[in-house]
Amino acid sequence: MGMNQFLQSLSDLETIDRAPGYFKFEQHSVAAHSFKVAEVAQFLGDVEENAGNQVNWRLLYEKSLNHDYTERFIGDIKTPVKYATPELRQMLADVEDSLTANFIENEIPEQFQAAYTRRLGEGKDASLEGQILSVADKIDLLYESFGEIQKGNPEPVFTEIYRESLSTVLRFKQLVCVQYFLAEVLPEMLAADFSDRQKLAALTNELLKQED
């Protein structure tokens, strides 16, 4: 038993579309999302480190690169469905955990199983790295939805995805990296010229005021 199945399975992540079932001007795969989240997490880690906070870079990279690998087993389920009820969310998490554990036991060589149990487990925990992952994941989703809104996509779901993503980011506003994103990055994004700019700016201001 080698690592062939794991390495081959990475191509599967390229075929899983994000936000399935909706019209999109630009398709995003789980593989592309994982790379972008790792890049965003890297930037957020830089902000935290520059502020004097200690970042476990190995843990951060492992969490961000692998956080959606388990979607290989069940696909990318629509956010409104995935979070419809706490019970459903827990059921889906249990299925992912079971399939992941089975995959590691049967396809990962024994000497690497502990490492992949760590890498493929739930990364969004209370550690600084876990919180950065939670923020990075939603920032990429924010940009995905913003890209569709900017292009004039009429699907209202992308406004809701934008709202949900920013609301989640704001829950971590105690982090220096989130404060930097809100002060320096978000205003620059909203300064772009697009038809729904005023509407999206108003929604953003509403969410920011709610968190003050």
Buried (B, 14 or more C-beta within 10 A) or exposed (E): EEEEEBEEBEEBBEEBBBBEEBEBEEEBBBBBBBBBBBEBBBBBBEBBBEEEEEBEEEBBBBBBBBBBBBBBBEEBBBBEEEEEEEEEBEEBEEEBBEBBBEBBEEBBEEEBBEEBBEBBBBBBEEBBBBBBBBBBBBBBBBBBBBBBBBEEBEBEBBBEBBBBBBEBBBBBBEBBBBBBBBEEEBEEBBEEEBEBBEEBEEBBEEBBEEEE
